[in-house]
């Protein structure tokens, strides 16, 4: 199952934007034949004092971390 973790400032995405992005990501997989329940998208809001770039706290960030499980393409 593909797992998409999106770390962001709590103000970055509206509920509608989250749903739209999750739907778009899911469509990438369903267009290739996977069932929609395989695609998992987590929105993980982080406060400014939890995210640092270059040693300094920032509220200007969005970080995508994607994990895929391997599956053989031969049979």
PDB file of N, CA, C, O and CB in Angstrom:
ATOM      1  N   UNK A   1       0.833  -1.182   0.000  1.00  0.00           N
ATOM      2  CA  UNK A   1       0.000   0.000   0.000  1.00  0.00           C
ATOM      3  C   UNK A   1       0.877   1.245   0.000  1.00  0.00           C
ATOM      4  O   UNK A   1       1.790   1.346   0.819  1.00  0.00           O
ATOM      5  CB  UNK A   1      -0.947  -0.001   1.208  1.00  0.00           C
ATOM      6  N   UNK A   2       0.630   2.176  -0.878  1.00  0.00           N
ATOM      7  CA  UNK A   2       1.366   3.431  -0.829  1.00  0.00           C
ATOM      8  C   UNK A   2       0.894   4.278   0.356  1.00  0.00           C
ATOM      9  O   UNK A   2      -0.302   4.404   0.616  1.00  0.00           O
ATOM     10  CB  UNK A   2       1.197   4.209  -2.150  1.00  0.00           C
ATOM     11  N   UNK A   3       1.853   4.845   1.053  1.00  0.00           N
ATOM     12  CA  UNK A   3       1.566   5.718   2.193  1.00  0.00           C
ATOM     13  C   UNK A   3       2.220   7.064   1.929  1.00  0.00           C
ATOM     14  O   UNK A   3       3.437   7.158   1.766  1.00  0.00           O
ATOM     15  CB  UNK A   3       2.080   5.095   3.542  1.00  0.00           C
ATOM     16  N   UNK A   4       1.400   8.096   1.888  1.00  0.00           N
ATOM     17  CA  UNK A   4       1.882   9.466   1.682  1.00  0.00           C
ATOM     18  C   UNK A   4       1.700  10.225   2.990  1.00  0.00           C
ATOM     19  O   UNK A   4       0.581  10.374   3.482  1.00  0.00           O
ATOM     20  CB  UNK A   4       1.120  10.178   0.501  1.00  0.00           C
ATOM     21  N   UNK A   5       2.811  10.706   3.547  1.00  0.00           N
ATOM     22  CA  UNK A   5       2.749  11.534   4.752  1.00  0.00           C
ATOM     23  C   UNK A   5       3.111  12.955   4.342  1.00  0.00           C
ATOM     24  O   UNK A   5       4.153  13.197   3.732  1.00  0.00           O
ATOM     25  CB  UNK A   5       3.712  10.996   5.884  1.00  0.00           C
ATOM     26  N   UNK A   6       2.238  13.881   4.687  1.00  0.00           N
ATOM     27  CA  UNK A   6       2.440  15.286   4.311  1.00  0.00           C
ATOM     28  C   UNK A   6       2.540  16.103   5.590  1.00  0.00           C
ATOM     29  O   UNK A   6       1.553  16.310   6.297  1.00  0.00           O
ATOM     30  CB  UNK A   6       1.274  15.814   3.393  1.00  0.00           C
ATOM     31  N   UNK A   7       3.753  16.563   5.871  1.00  0.00           N
ATOM     32  CA  UNK A   7       3.999  17.406   7.037  1.00  0.00           C
ATOM     33  C   UNK A   7       3.819  18.858   6.608  1.00  0.00           C
ATOM     34  O   UNK A   7       4.322  19.266   5.561  1.00  0.00           O
ATOM     35  CB  UNK A   7       5.434  17.160   7.634  1.00  0.00           C
ATOM     36  N   UNK A   8       3.110  19.631   7.408  1.00  0.00           N
ATOM     37  CA  UNK A   8       2.792  20.994   6.983  1.00  0.00           C
ATOM     38  C   UNK A   8       2.471  21.867   8.189  1.00  0.00           C
ATOM     39  O   UNK A   8       2.188  21.373   9.281  1.00  0.00           O
ATOM     40  CB  UNK A   8       1.611  20.995   5.996  1.00  0.00           C
ATOM     41  N   UNK A   9       2.521  23.157   7.968  1.00  0.00           N
ATOM     42  CA  UNK A   9       2.055  24.137   8.944  1.00  0.00           C
ATOM     43  C   UNK A   9       0.534  23.976   9.061  1.00  0.00           C
ATOM     44  O   UNK A   9      -0.128  23.763   8.045  1.00  0.00           O
ATOM     45  CB  UNK A   9       2.454  25.613   8.523  1.00  0.00           C
ATOM     46  N   UNK A  10      -0.033  24.069  10.255  1.00  0.00           N
ATOM     47  CA  UNK A  10      -1.484  23.894  10.406  1.00  0.00           C
ATOM     48  C   UNK A  10      -2.332  24.825   9.526  1.00  0.00           C
ATOM     49  O   UNK A  10      -3.494  24.525   9.255  1.00  0.00           O
ATOM     50  CB  UNK A  10      -1.857  24.111  11.841  1.00  0.00           C
ATOM     51  N   UNK A  11      -1.775  25.920   9.091  1.00  0.00           N
ATOM     52  CA  UNK A  11      -2.527  26.884   8.271  1.00  0.00           C
ATOM     53  C   UNK A  11      -2.405  26.631   6.769  1.00  0.00           C
ATOM     54  O   UNK A  11      -3.029  27.342   5.982  1.00  0.00           O
ATOM     55  CB  UNK A  11      -2.055  28.285   8.576  1.00  0.00           C
ATOM     56  N   UNK A  12      -1.626  25.649   6.358  1.00  0.00           N
ATOM     57  CA  UNK A  12      -1.312  25.468   4.942  1.00  0.00           C
ATOM     58  C   UNK A  12      -2.485  24.970   4.113  1.00  0.00           C
ATOM     59  O   UNK A  12      -2.732  25.494   3.028  1.00  0.00           O
ATOM     60  CB  UNK A  12      -0.176  24.517   4.801  1.00  0.00           C
ATOM     61  N   UNK A  13      -3.216  23.966   4.599  1.00  0.00           N
ATOM     62  CA  UNK A  13      -4.268  23.340   3.814  1.00  0.00           C
ATOM     63  C   UNK A  13      -5.635  23.507   4.475  1.00  0.00           C
ATOM     64  O   UNK A  13      -5.781  23.316   5.683  1.00  0.00           O
ATOM     65  CB  UNK A  13      -3.962  21.863   3.612  1.00  0.00           C
ATOM     66  N   UNK A  14      -6.611  23.860   3.683  1.00  0.00           N
ATOM     67  CA  UNK A  14      -8.001  23.848   4.163  1.00  0.00           C
ATOM     68  C   UNK A  14      -8.500  22.399   4.098  1.00  0.00           C
ATOM     69  O   UNK A  14      -7.879  21.570   3.434  1.00  0.00           O
ATOM     70  CB  UNK A  14      -8.925  24.817   3.301  1.00  0.00           C
ATOM     71  N   UNK A  15      -9.600  22.084   4.769  1.00  0.00           N
ATOM     72  CA  UNK A  15     -10.161  20.732   4.642  1.00  0.00           C
ATOM     73  C   UNK A  15     -10.470  20.362   3.184  1.00  0.00           C
ATOM     74  O   UNK A  15     -10.270  19.218   2.776  1.00  0.00           O
ATOM     75  CB  UNK A  15     -11.435  20.618   5.481  1.00  0.00           C
ATOM     76  N   UNK A  16     -10.949  21.315   2.417  1.00  0.00           N
ATOM     77  CA  UNK A  16     -11.251  21.064   1.000  1.00  0.00           C
ATOM     78  C   UNK A  16      -9.978  20.770   0.210  1.00  0.00           C
ATOM     79  O   UNK A  16      -9.962  19.881  -0.641  1.00  0.00           O
ATOM     80  CB  UNK A  16     -11.982  22.271   0.384  1.00  0.00           C
ATOM     81  N   UNK A  17      -8.914  21.518   0.492  1.00  0.00           N
ATOM     82  CA  UNK A  17      -7.635  21.289  -0.201  1.00  0.00           C
ATOM     83  C   UNK A  17      -7.064  19.920   0.155  1.00  0.00           C
ATOM     84  O   UNK A  17      -6.524  19.230  -0.709  1.00  0.00           O
ATOM     85  CB  UNK A  17      -6.617  22.395   0.158  1.00  0.00           C
ATOM     86  N   UNK A  18      -7.181  19.529   1.410  1.00  0.00           N
ATOM     87  CA  UNK A  18      -6.702  18.201   1.827  1.00  0.00           C
ATOM     88  C   UNK A  18      -7.454  17.103   1.076  1.00  0.00           C
ATOM     89  O   UNK A  18      -6.847  16.163   0.562  1.00  0.00           O
ATOM     90  CB  UNK A  18      -6.871  18.014   3.359  1.00  0.00           C
ATOM     91  N   UNK A  19      -8.763  17.228   1.018  1.00  0.00           N
ATOM     92  CA  UNK A  19      -9.572  16.224   0.327  1.00  0.00           C
ATOM     93  C   UNK A  19      -9.218  16.167  -1.161  1.00  0.00           C
ATOM     94  O   UNK A  19      -9.124  15.084  -1.738  1.00  0.00           O
ATOM     95  CB  UNK A  19     -11.070  16.528   0.506  1.00  0.00           C
ATOM     96  N   UNK A  20      -9.026  17.319  -1.770  1.00  0.00           N
ATOM     97  CA  UNK A  20      -8.670  17.364  -3.190  1.00  0.00           C
ATOM     98  C   UNK A  20      -7.319  16.732  -3.459  1.00  0.00           C
ATOM     99  O   UNK A  20      -7.163  15.981  -4.421  1.00  0.00           O
ATOM    100  CB  UNK A  20      -8.669  18.793  -3.685  1.00  0.00           C
ATOM    101  N   UNK A  21      -6.334  17.031  -2.611  1.00  0.00           N
ATOM    102  CA  UNK A  21      -5.000  16.457  -2.787  1.00  0.00           C
ATOM    103  C   UNK A  21      -5.031  14.952  -2.550  1.00  0.00           C
ATOM    104  O   UNK A  21      -4.424  14.198  -3.311  1.00  0.00           O
ATOM    105  CB  UNK A  21      -3.992  17.126  -1.833  1.00  0.00           C
ATOM    106  N   UNK A  22      -5.722  14.505  -1.515  1.00  0.00           N
ATOM    107  CA  UNK A  22      -5.838  13.071  -1.239  1.00  0.00           C
ATOM    108  C   UNK A  22      -6.520  12.355  -2.404  1.00  0.00           C
ATOM    109  O   UNK A  22      -6.115  11.253  -2.775  1.00  0.00           O
ATOM    110  CB  UNK A  22      -6.623  12.831   0.069  1.00  0.00           C
ATOM    111  N   UNK A  23      -7.534  12.962  -2.972  1.00  0.00           N
ATOM    112  CA  UNK A  23      -8.243  12.376  -4.112  1.00  0.00           C
ATOM    113  C   UNK A  23      -7.326  12.281  -5.331  1.00  0.00           C
ATOM    114  O   UNK A  23      -7.323  11.267  -6.029  1.00  0.00           O
ATOM    115  CB  UNK A  23      -9.494  13.208  -4.452  1.00  0.00           C
ATOM    116  N   UNK A  24      -6.559  13.320  -5.584  1.00  0.00           N
ATOM    117  CA  UNK A  24      -5.633  13.327  -6.723  1.00  0.00           C
ATOM    118  C   UNK A  24      -4.565  12.251  -6.557  1.00  0.00           C
ATOM    119  O   UNK A  24      -4.247  11.536  -7.507  1.00  0.00           O
ATOM    120  CB  UNK A  24      -4.970  14.712  -6.874  1.00  0.00           C
ATOM    121  N   UNK A  25      -4.018  12.137  -5.363  1.00  0.00           N
ATOM    122  CA  UNK A  25      -3.015  11.101  -5.101  1.00  0.00           C
ATOM    123  C   UNK A  25      -3.631   9.718  -5.287  1.00  0.00           C
ATOM    124  O   UNK A  25      -3.017   8.848  -5.904  1.00  0.00           O
ATOM    125  CB  UNK A  25      -2.436  11.245  -3.670  1.00  0.00           C
ATOM    126  N   UNK A  26      -4.818   9.507  -4.771  1.00  0.00           N
ATOM    127  CA  UNK A  26      -5.500   8.214  -4.914  1.00  0.00           C
ATOM    128  C   UNK A  26      -5.731   7.885  -6.386  1.00  0.00           C
ATOM    129  O   UNK A  26      -5.564   6.736  -6.797  1.00  0.00           O
ATOM    130  CB  UNK A  26      -6.844   8.223  -4.156  1.00  0.00           C
ATOM    131  N   UNK A  27      -6.112   8.876  -7.176  1.00  0.00           N
ATOM    132  CA  UNK A  27      -6.350   8.657  -8.605  1.00  0.00           C
ATOM    133  C   UNK A  27      -5.103   8.188  -9.340  1.00  0.00           C
ATOM    134  O   UNK A  27      -5.213   7.442 -10.313  1.00  0.00           O
ATOM    135  CB  UNK A  27      -6.862   9.927  -9.243  1.00  0.00           C
ATOM    136  N   UNK A  28      -3.934   8.601  -8.901  1.00  0.00           N
ATOM    137  CA  UNK A  28      -2.685   8.135  -9.515  1.00  0.00           C
ATOM    138  C   UNK A  28      -2.631   6.611  -9.466  1.00  0.00           C
ATOM    139  O   UNK A  28      -2.203   5.968 -10.424  1.00  0.00           O
ATOM    140  CB  UNK A  28      -1.447   8.748  -8.796  1.00  0.00           C
ATOM    141  N   UNK A  29      -3.062   6.044  -8.357  1.00  0.00           N
ATOM    142  CA  UNK A  29      -3.000   4.591  -8.174  1.00  0.00           C
ATOM    143  C   UNK A  29      -4.193   3.874  -8.810  1.00  0.00           C
ATOM    144  O   UNK A  29      -4.029   2.817  -9.419  1.00  0.00           O
ATOM    145  CB  UNK A  29      -2.935   4.258  -6.691  1.00  0.00           C
ATOM    146  N   UNK A  30      -5.378   4.441  -8.669  1.00  0.00           N
ATOM    147  CA  UNK A  30      -6.551   3.774  -9.260  1.00  0.00           C
ATOM    148  C   UNK A  30      -6.480   3.777 -10.785  1.00  0.00           C
ATOM    149  O   UNK A  30      -6.987   2.860 -11.431  1.00  0.00           O
ATOM    150  CB  UNK A  30      -7.848   4.461  -8.796  1.00  0.00           C
ATOM    151  N   UNK A  31      -5.856   4.799 -11.361  1.00  0.00           N
ATOM    152  CA  UNK A  31      -5.675   4.832 -12.815  1.00  0.00           C
ATOM    153  C   UNK A  31      -4.758   3.715 -13.303  1.00  0.00           C
ATOM    154  O   UNK A  31      -4.743   3.393 -14.491  1.00  0.00           O
ATOM    155  CB  UNK A  31      -5.111   6.180 -13.241  1.00  0.00           C
ATOM    156  N   UNK A  32      -3.999   3.127 -12.388  1.00  0.00           N
ATOM    157  CA  UNK A  32      -3.084   2.029 -12.729  1.00  0.00           C
ATOM    158  C   UNK A  32      -3.588   0.681 -12.222  1.00  0.00           C
ATOM    159  O   UNK A  32      -2.852  -0.306 -12.199  1.00  0.00           O
ATOM    160  CB  UNK A  32      -1.700   2.304 -12.156  1.00  0.00           C
ATOM    161  N   UNK A  33      -4.864   0.660 -11.814  1.00  0.00           N
ATOM    162  CA  UNK A  33      -5.493  -0.603 -11.489  1.00  0.00           C
ATOM    163  C   UNK A  33      -5.547  -0.997 -10.021  1.00  0.00           C
ATOM    164  O   UNK A  33      -6.084  -2.056  -9.696  1.00  0.00           O
ATOM    165  CB  UNK A  33      -4.817  -1.634 -12.202  1.00  0.00           C
ATOM    166  N   UNK A  34      -5.005  -0.176  -9.124  1.00  0.00           N
ATOM    167  CA  UNK A  34      -5.092  -0.501  -7.707  1.00  0.00           C
ATOM    168  C   UNK A  34      -6.428  -0.042  -7.135  1.00  0.00           C
ATOM    169  O   UNK A  34      -6.976   0.962  -7.589  1.00  0.00           O
ATOM    170  CB  UNK A  34      -3.933   0.140  -6.935  1.00  0.00           C
ATOM    171  N   UNK A  35      -6.958  -0.751  -6.155  1.00  0.00           N
ATOM    172  CA  UNK A  35      -8.196  -0.292  -5.519  1.00  0.00           C
ATOM    173  C   UNK A  35      -7.926   0.953  -4.665  1.00  0.00           C
ATOM    174  O   UNK A  35      -6.830   1.099  -4.123  1.00  0.00           O
ATOM    175  CB  UNK A  35      -8.811  -1.420  -4.648  1.00  0.00           C
ATOM    176  N   UNK A  36      -8.894   1.836  -4.540  1.00  0.00           N
ATOM    177  CA  UNK A  36      -8.668   3.099  -3.836  1.00  0.00           C
ATOM    178  C   UNK A  36      -8.259   2.935  -2.373  1.00  0.00           C
ATOM    179  O   UNK A  36      -7.552   3.792  -1.841  1.00  0.00           O
ATOM    180  CB  UNK A  36      -9.905   3.928  -3.905  1.00  0.00           C
ATOM    181  N   UNK A  37      -8.681   1.864  -1.715  1.00  0.00           N
ATOM    182  CA  UNK A  37      -8.337   1.728  -0.304  1.00  0.00           C
ATOM    183  C   UNK A  37      -6.850   1.427  -0.085  1.00  0.00           C
ATOM    184  O   UNK A  37      -6.375   1.463   1.050  1.00  0.00           O
ATOM    185  CB  UNK A  37      -9.176   0.635   0.323  1.00  0.00           C
ATOM    186  N   UNK A  38      -6.118   1.132  -1.151  1.00  0.00           N
ATOM    187  CA  UNK A  38      -4.673   0.927  -1.017  1.00  0.00           C
ATOM    188  C   UNK A  38      -3.932   2.237  -0.755  1.00  0.00           C
ATOM    189  O   UNK A  38      -2.899   2.241  -0.085  1.00  0.00           O
ATOM    190  CB  UNK A  38      -4.119   0.265  -2.273  1.00  0.00           C
ATOM    191  N   UNK A  39      -4.447   3.334  -1.272  1.00  0.00           N
ATOM    192  CA  UNK A  39      -3.759   4.624  -1.147  1.00  0.00           C
ATOM    193  C   UNK A  39      -4.116   5.277   0.192  1.00  0.00           C
ATOM    194  O   UNK A  39      -5.284   5.530   0.486  1.00  0.00           O
ATOM    195  CB  UNK A  39      -4.134   5.566  -2.331  1.00  0.00           C
ATOM    196  N   UNK A  40      -3.095   5.539   0.981  1.00  0.00           N
ATOM    197  CA  UNK A  40      -3.285   6.161   2.289  1.00  0.00           C
ATOM    198  C   UNK A  40      -2.550   7.503   2.285  1.00  0.00           C
ATOM    199  O   UNK A  40      -1.372   7.574   1.935  1.00  0.00           O
ATOM    200  CB  UNK A  40      -2.766   5.228   3.451  1.00  0.00           C
ATOM    201  N   UNK A  41      -3.255   8.558   2.675  1.00  0.00           N
ATOM    202  CA  UNK A  41      -2.670   9.897   2.735  1.00  0.00           C
ATOM    203  C   UNK A  41      -2.886  10.444   4.145  1.00  0.00           C
ATOM    204  O   UNK A  41      -4.016  10.521   4.626  1.00  0.00           O
ATOM    205  CB  UNK A  41      -3.302  10.852   1.651  1.00  0.00           C
ATOM    206  N   UNK A  42      -1.803  10.816   4.791  1.00  0.00           N
ATOM    207  CA  UNK A  42      -1.873  11.391   6.138  1.00  0.00           C
ATOM    208  C   UNK A  42      -1.399  12.835   6.097  1.00  0.00           C
ATOM    209  O   UNK A  42      -0.312  13.114   5.592  1.00  0.00           O
ATOM    210  CB  UNK A  42      -1.022  10.567   7.142  1.00  0.00           C
ATOM    211  N   UNK A  43      -2.189  13.742   6.614  1.00  0.00           N
ATOM    212  CA  UNK A  43      -1.790  15.135   6.768  1.00  0.00           C
ATOM    213  C   UNK A  43      -1.358  15.308   8.223  1.00  0.00           C
ATOM    214  O   UNK A  43      -2.135  15.067   9.146  1.00  0.00           O
ATOM    215  CB  UNK A  43      -2.962  16.133   6.380  1.00  0.00           C
ATOM    216  N   UNK A  44      -0.121  15.725   8.410  1.00  0.00           N
ATOM    217  CA  UNK A  44       0.458  15.817   9.745  1.00  0.00           C
ATOM    218  C   UNK A  44       0.885  17.255  10.035  1.00  0.00           C
ATOM    219  O   UNK A  44       2.002  17.650   9.701  1.00  0.00           O
ATOM    220  CB  UNK A  44       1.660  14.858   9.884  1.00  0.00           C
ATOM    221  N   UNK A  45       0.004  18.037  10.652  1.00  0.00           N
ATOM    222  CA  UNK A  45       0.353  19.426  10.942  1.00  0.00           C
ATOM    223  C   UNK A  45       1.410  19.508  12.040  1.00  0.00           C
ATOM    224  O   UNK A  45       1.339  18.801  13.046  1.00  0.00           O
ATOM    225  CB  UNK A  45      -0.896  20.215  11.353  1.00  0.00           C
ATOM    226  N   UNK A  46       2.382  20.377  11.829  1.00  0.00           N
ATOM    227  CA  UNK A  46       3.439  20.615  12.810  1.00  0.00           C
ATOM    228  C   UNK A  46       3.512  22.094  13.132  1.00  0.00           C
ATOM    229  O   UNK A  46       3.525  22.937  12.235  1.00  0.00           O
ATOM    230  CB  UNK A  46       4.799  20.108  12.292  1.00  0.00           C
ATOM    231  N   UNK A  47       3.558  22.394  14.391  1.00  0.00           N
ATOM    232  CA  UNK A  47       3.716  23.793  14.811  1.00  0.00           C
ATOM    233  C   UNK A  47       5.111  24.289  14.429  1.00  0.00           C
ATOM    234  O   UNK A  47       6.027  23.490  14.233  1.00  0.00           O
ATOM    235  CB  UNK A  47       3.483  23.942  16.347  1.00  0.00           C
ATOM    236  N   UNK A  48       5.265  25.581  14.328  1.00  0.00           N
ATOM    237  CA  UNK A  48       6.523  26.201  13.926  1.00  0.00           C
ATOM    238  C   UNK A  48       7.692  25.754  14.789  1.00  0.00           C
ATOM    239  O   UNK A  48       8.803  25.601  14.281  1.00  0.00           O
ATOM    240  CB  UNK A  48       6.398  27.701  13.980  1.00  0.00           C
ATOM    241  N   UNK A  49       7.470  25.542  16.077  1.00  0.00           N
ATOM    242  CA  UNK A  49       8.591  25.170  16.950  1.00  0.00           C
ATOM    243  C   UNK A  49       8.975  23.697  16.835  1.00  0.00           C
ATOM    244  O   UNK A  49       9.823  23.219  17.589  1.00  0.00           O
ATOM    245  CB  UNK A  49       8.246  25.485  18.388  1.00  0.00           C
ATOM    246  N   UNK A  50       8.357  22.971  15.897  1.00  0.00           N
ATOM    247  CA  UNK A  50       8.684  21.563  15.669  1.00  0.00           C
ATOM    248  C   UNK A  50       9.357  21.315  14.325  1.00  0.00           C
ATOM    249  O   UNK A  50       9.807  20.199  14.064  1.00  0.00           O
ATOM    250  CB  UNK A  50       7.437  20.731  15.762  1.00  0.00           C
ATOM    251  N   UNK A  51       9.435  22.327  13.469  1.00  0.00           N
ATOM    252  CA  UNK A  51      10.003  22.158  12.136  1.00  0.00           C
ATOM    253  C   UNK A  51      11.117  23.172  11.946  1.00  0.00           C
ATOM    254  O   UNK A  51      10.898  24.378  12.055  1.00  0.00           O
ATOM    255  CB  UNK A  51       8.919  22.316  11.036  1.00  0.00           C
ATOM    256  N   UNK A  52      12.312  22.676  11.662  1.00  0.00           N
ATOM    257  CA  UNK A  52      13.489  23.533  11.532  1.00  0.00           C
ATOM    258  C   UNK A  52      14.150  23.302  10.189  1.00  0.00           C
ATOM    259  O   UNK A  52      14.273  22.165   9.733  1.00  0.00           O
ATOM    260  CB  UNK A  52      14.490  23.273  12.673  1.00  0.00           C
ATOM    261  N   UNK A  53      14.572  24.379   9.562  1.00  0.00           N
ATOM    262  CA  UNK A  53      15.344  24.315   8.327  1.00  0.00           C
ATOM    263  C   UNK A  53      16.597  25.141   8.556  1.00  0.00           C
ATOM    264  O   UNK A  53      16.516  26.310   8.934  1.00  0.00           O
ATOM    265  CB  UNK A  53      14.519  24.837   7.083  1.00  0.00           C
ATOM    266  N   UNK A  54      17.742  24.541   8.330  1.00  0.00           N
ATOM    267  CA  UNK A  54      18.998  25.248   8.568  1.00  0.00           C
ATOM    268  C   UNK A  54      19.169  25.664  10.014  1.00  0.00           C
ATOM    269  O   UNK A  54      19.823  26.666  10.305  1.00  0.00           O
ATOM    270  CB  UNK A  54      19.081  26.460   7.687  1.00  0.00           C
ATOM    271  N   UNK A  55      18.585  24.901  10.918  1.00  0.00           N
ATOM    272  CA  UNK A  55      18.716  25.195  12.345  1.00  0.00           C
ATOM    273  C   UNK A  55      17.770  26.258  12.858  1.00  0.00           C
ATOM    274  O   UNK A  55      17.856  26.648  14.022  1.00  0.00           O
ATOM    275  CB  UNK A  55      20.096  25.613  12.634  1.00  0.00           C
ATOM    276  N   UNK A  56      16.861  26.738  12.010  1.00  0.00           N
ATOM    277  CA  UNK A  56      15.926  27.791  12.422  1.00  0.00           C
ATOM    278  C   UNK A  56      14.492  27.324  12.235  1.00  0.00           C
ATOM    279  O   UNK A  56      14.152  26.706  11.226  1.00  0.00           O
ATOM    280  CB  UNK A  56      16.173  29.087  11.622  1.00  0.00           C
ATOM    281  N   UNK A  57      13.658  27.627  13.216  1.00  0.00           N
ATOM    282  CA  UNK A  57      12.237  27.293  13.128  1.00  0.00           C
ATOM    283  C   UNK A  57      11.605  28.059  11.966  1.00  0.00           C
ATOM    284  O   UNK A  57      11.951  29.210  11.703  1.00  0.00           O
ATOM    285  CB  UNK A  57      11.506  27.619  14.464  1.00  0.00           C
ATOM    286  N   UNK A  58      10.681  27.406  11.284  1.00  0.00           N
ATOM    287  CA  UNK A  58      10.002  28.054  10.157  1.00  0.00           C
ATOM    288  C   UNK A  58       8.556  27.581  10.067  1.00  0.00           C
ATOM    289  O   UNK A  58       8.223  26.472  10.484  1.00  0.00           O
ATOM    290  CB  UNK A  58      10.742  27.765   8.832  1.00  0.00           C
ATOM    291  N   UNK A  59       7.716  28.432   9.521  1.00  0.00           N
ATOM    292  CA  UNK A  59       6.343  28.034   9.238  1.00  0.00           C
ATOM    293  C   UNK A  59       6.123  27.908   7.728  1.00  0.00           C
ATOM    294  O   UNK A  59       4.995  27.713   7.275  1.00  0.00           O
ATOM    295  CB  UNK A  59       5.353  29.048   9.843  1.00  0.00           C
ATOM    296  N   UNK A  60       7.193  28.020   6.961  1.00  0.00           N
ATOM    297  CA  UNK A  60       7.131  27.942   5.501  1.00  0.00           C
ATOM    298  C   UNK A  60       7.624  26.574   5.048  1.00  0.00           C
ATOM    299  O   UNK A  60       8.753  26.447   4.575  1.00  0.00           O
ATOM    300  CB  UNK A  60       7.973  29.072   4.845  1.00  0.00           C
ATOM    301  N   UNK A  61       6.794  25.559   5.187  1.00  0.00           N
ATOM    302  CA  UNK A  61       7.222  24.224   4.800  1.00  0.00           C
ATOM    303  C   UNK A  61       6.039  23.340   4.429  1.00  0.00           C
ATOM    304  O   UNK A  61       4.940  23.474   4.967  1.00  0.00           O
ATOM    305  CB  UNK A  61       8.016  23.585   5.921  1.00  0.00           C
ATOM    306  N   UNK A  62       6.294  22.451   3.513  1.00  0.00           N
ATOM    307  CA  UNK A  62       5.446  21.302   3.221  1.00  0.00           C
ATOM    308  C   UNK A  62       6.437  20.202   2.854  1.00  0.00           C
ATOM    309  O   UNK A  62       7.275  20.389   1.972  1.00  0.00           O
ATOM    310  CB  UNK A  62       4.370  21.595   2.046  1.00  0.00           C
ATOM    311  N   UNK A  63       6.346  19.072   3.519  1.00  0.00           N
ATOM    312  CA  UNK A  63       7.262  17.960   3.253  1.00  0.00           C
ATOM    313  C   UNK A  63       6.458  16.700   2.970  1.00  0.00           C
ATOM    314  O   UNK A  63       5.635  16.277   3.782  1.00  0.00           O
ATOM    315  CB  UNK A  63       8.229  17.734   4.449  1.00  0.00           C
ATOM    316  N   UNK A  64       6.710  16.103   1.800  1.00  0.00           N
ATOM    317  CA  UNK A  64       6.059  14.859   1.406  1.00  0.00           C
ATOM    318  C   UNK A  64       7.024  13.706   1.650  1.00  0.00           C
ATOM    319  O   UNK A  64       8.180  13.759   1.229  1.00  0.00           O
ATOM    320  CB  UNK A  64       5.609  14.906  -0.088  1.00  0.00           C
ATOM    321  N   UNK A  65       6.558  12.681   2.319  1.00  0.00           N
ATOM    322  CA  UNK A  65       7.320  11.447   2.492  1.00  0.00           C
ATOM    323  C   UNK A  65       6.436  10.324   1.955  1.00  0.00           C
ATOM    324  O   UNK A  65       5.326  10.114   2.443  1.00  0.00           O
ATOM    325  CB  UNK A  65       7.732  11.204   4.014  1.00  0.00           C
ATOM    326  N   UNK A  66       6.933   9.607   0.953  1.00  0.00           N
ATOM    327  CA  UNK A  66       6.127   8.579   0.299  1.00  0.00           C
ATOM    328  C   UNK A  66       6.812   7.227   0.472  1.00  0.00           C
ATOM    329  O   UNK A  66       8.013   7.086   0.241  1.00  0.00           O
ATOM    330  CB  UNK A  66       5.918   8.905  -1.212  1.00  0.00           C
ATOM    331  N   UNK A  67       6.029   6.247   0.880  1.00  0.00           N
ATOM    332  CA  UNK A  67       6.495   4.874   1.031  1.00  0.00           C
ATOM    333  C   UNK A  67       5.688   3.977   0.113  1.00  0.00           C
ATOM    334  O   UNK A  67       4.459   4.051   0.085  1.00  0.00           O
ATOM    335  CB  UNK A  67       6.384   4.401   2.503  1.00  0.00           C
ATOM    336  N   UNK A  68       6.369   3.141  -0.628  1.00  0.00           N
ATOM    337  CA  UNK A  68       5.704   2.148  -1.467  1.00  0.00           C
ATOM    338  C   UNK A  68       6.189   0.764  -1.070  1.00  0.00           C
ATOM    339  O   UNK A  68       7.362   0.577  -0.747  1.00  0.00           O
ATOM    340  CB  UNK A  68       5.971   2.416  -2.973  1.00  0.00           C
ATOM    341  N   UNK A  69       5.296  -0.192  -1.096  1.00  0.00           N
ATOM    342  CA  UNK A  69       5.701  -1.584  -0.945  1.00  0.00           C
ATOM    343  C   UNK A  69       5.989  -2.131  -2.332  1.00  0.00           C
ATOM    344  O   UNK A  69       5.275  -1.835  -3.290  1.00  0.00           O
ATOM    345  CB  UNK A  69       4.602  -2.432  -0.214  1.00  0.00           C
ATOM    346  N   UNK A  70       7.023  -2.916  -2.427  1.00  0.00           N
ATOM    347  CA  UNK A  70       7.383  -3.483  -3.725  1.00  0.00           C
ATOM    348  C   UNK A  70       6.464  -4.642  -4.062  1.00  0.00           C
ATOM    349  O   UNK A  70       6.009  -5.367  -3.177  1.00  0.00           O
ATOM    350  CB  UNK A  70       8.849  -3.944  -3.734  1.00  0.00           C
ATOM    351  N   UNK A  71       6.202  -4.807  -5.319  1.00  0.00           N
ATOM    352  CA  UNK A  71       5.471  -5.980  -5.787  1.00  0.00           C
ATOM    353  C   UNK A  71       6.086  -6.412  -7.112  1.00  0.00           C
ATOM    354  O   UNK A  71       6.487  -5.573  -7.919  1.00  0.00           O
ATOM    355  CB  UNK A  71       3.936  -5.680  -5.941  1.00  0.00           C
ATOM    356  N   UNK A  72       6.156  -7.696  -7.329  1.00  0.00           N
ATOM    357  CA  UNK A  72       6.766  -8.157  -8.584  1.00  0.00           C
ATOM    358  C   UNK A  72       5.864  -7.828  -9.773  1.00  0.00           C
ATOM    359  O   UNK A  72       4.638  -7.873  -9.668  1.00  0.00           O
ATOM    360  CB  UNK A  72       7.040  -9.677  -8.528  1.00  0.00           C
ATOM    361  N   UNK A  73       6.478  -7.503 -10.885  1.00  0.00           N
ATOM    362  CA  UNK A  73       5.723  -7.225 -12.115  1.00  0.00           C
ATOM    363  C   UNK A  73       5.725  -8.427 -13.034  1.00  0.00           C
ATOM    364  O   UNK A  73       5.036  -8.430 -14.055  1.00  0.00           O
ATOM    365  CB  UNK A  73       6.304  -6.010 -12.846  1.00  0.00           C
ATOM    366  N   UNK A  74       6.493  -9.454 -12.685  1.00  0.00           N
ATOM    367  CA  UNK A  74       6.527 -10.670 -13.493  1.00  0.00           C
ATOM    368  C   UNK A  74       5.611 -11.720 -12.879  1.00  0.00           C
ATOM    369  O   UNK A  74       5.375 -11.720 -11.671  1.00  0.00           O
ATOM    370  CB  UNK A  74       7.970 -11.212 -13.614  1.00  0.00           C
ATOM    371  N   UNK A  75       5.109 -12.591 -13.696  1.00  0.00           N
ATOM    372  CA  UNK A  75       4.271 -13.716 -13.227  1.00  0.00           C
ATOM    373  C   UNK A  75       4.214 -14.753 -14.295  1.00  0.00           C
ATOM    374  O   UNK A  75       3.566 -15.785 -14.120  1.00  0.00           O
ATOM    375  CB  UNK A  75       2.842 -13.256 -12.853  1.00  0.00           C
TER     376      UNK A  75
END
